[in-house]
Amino acid sequence: MTESAYFATGCFWGAERRFWQLDGVTETSVGYMGGTRPQPSYEQVCTGVTGHAEIVSLTFDPKIISYQRLLEEFWTMHDPTTLNSQGNDIGTQYRSAIFTTTSEQMEQALKSKAIYQKEITQSGFDPIVTEILPAAGVTYWPAEEYHQKYLAKNPNGYDCHSSTGIAFPKSVVLSQ
């Protein structure tokens, strides 16, 4: 049995590649969530008027990879303290967000945020601005085909990620 997860870390190209390379992630796609316009196009999302974030949707096998491991990757692959931007990418579509599909995911996401905040605060980082919201009632709109597995099609393409450079503490277990 597989589970679904949704993560926004700025530009979705590099994030999708980071997730598809993890053992236990069985499928990835990129798209848009959290906005108001149905079936938004990339051009519309880039204007900021739709309110959508660029999202990586993934399916994973929890017997092979835990949701905690996905959260660890999420927190460290981008800078969750920057509001509506990642590196040179600026706009609400580049915000940091997690859309949870179960109450257990919500609990783990909130716990992991607190743990990572404590870790990065010690290095002088600002508060985490990541939105953590339930996915229920929020439509995932797949992005155009040319965005899907973009960095597999364009191996030297723009990865677009910045990060805090601080790893998630490995000794922490979010759930039993």
N, C-alpha and C positions, 0 to 999 in steps of 0.2 A: 504494500500500500504506500502511495506517495502522498506528499503534502505540497502545498503551494506557498510561495512567499513573494512579497513585493518590496523592492528597495529602490530609493532614489538617492543618488550620490553625486549629482551634477550630471555631466554628459553621460549618456547611457552606453556609449561604445566601449570604453575601457572597463566599466563595471561589468558589463555582460561577459567580456572575456575573462575577467577575474573569477566570476562565478562559474562559467562553463568549464573552467580548468579544474574545478574541485571534484574529487571523487565523490560520487553520491548525488551530484546534481545531474539530473537526467534530461532536462530540457530548459532552455532559456529563450526568451524573446524580449524585445524592447518595445515600449509604448508609452502611453500617457495616462495619468490618473490624477484625481484630485481637482479637476476643473469643472466648468459649467457647460461647456459647449459639447454637444454630441458629435462623435466622429471627427475629432479635430485633426487637422493636417499639421505637419511639421511647421510649415510657414505660419499658420495661425498660432501654434503654441509658442513659437519664437517671438511673437509680438507681445506676449504676456497677457493678452486680453482674455484668453480662455481659462487661465488659472491652473492649467495642468502642470505637473512635474514630469520630467523625463524619468521613466521607470524601467527597472529590469524585473520582469516576471520570471520566476523560476519554479520548477518542479524538482523535488528532491526526495530521496529515499532515506527516511530517518533511521533505518537500520544501518546505513553506511555513513551518513553525515548528519550531525545533530543541528537543530535550529540554532543552538548556542554557537556552534562553529561558524554558521552563516552570519550571525550577529558579530562575531569577532572579526570576520572579514569585512563586513559592512563598516564597522567603526574605524578600522585602520586603513581602508582604501581611499578615504576622503577626509576632508577637514569639516567635522560636523559643527564647528563653532562659527562658521561664516554664513551669514544670512543671505540667501538668494544668490550665491555665487560659489564657484570652485575655480581657483586660479584665475585665468583670464576670461572664463565663462561667467557672464553676469546676467541675471534675470530670474524671475520667480520659477521658471522651468528648471533651473539648476539648484533648487533647494534640496535640503537633506530631509528625507522622510522614510518612514516605515509604515506600511499598511499591513496589519496583522489579520490572519485568517481564522484564528482561534483565540479563546481566552488564555490558553497556555502561552501562545506566542506573544500576546499583549503583556502578560506578566513577565516573561523572559526579556522582552524588549525594554520594558521600563526598568527592570533590575540591571540589565546590561548598561543602559544609559547612565544610571547612577554610579556604577562601578567604573565606567570609562571616564566619567566626569571627574571622579576623585583622582584617577590616575593622571589625567592631563592637567588638572588644576595645579598639581605639584610642579609642573613645568611652566606655569604661568599662562596657560590658555584661558580664554574667555569661556563663559557658559555655553554648553551645547544648545543649539537652536533646532535640532531635529524634531520634526513633527512625528508623533507616534499615534496612529489612528487605526480604528478597525476598517477592514476592507469591505465589510458588509455594506451593501447599498452604494458602493463606489465602483463605477465601471472602469475596467481596464480596456483601453483602446489600443490595439496593436499599431505600431508605427509602420510607415511605408516599408516595402520590401527591401529597398536599398540600405535601410538602417539595420536590418536583421543580420546578426553575425558580421557586422561591418568590418571589424578588424581581422576576421578570417579571410574576407574578400580583399582587404587592403592591409596586409600585415605591417606596413610601415606608416599606417594612418595615425591620425591624431588620437592619442590616448586620453588626454585632457584631465588627468587627475592630479590633484595636490593632496597632501595629507599632513597630519600633525607629526608624523614620524615616530609616533609612540604606539607600541604594541599593546593589545588588550592583555591584561594580566592572565597568564595561562593557569595559574593555580586556582582560579575562581570557577565554581560550578554553579550555574544559574538554577538548575532544578535537579531533582533526583530521578 
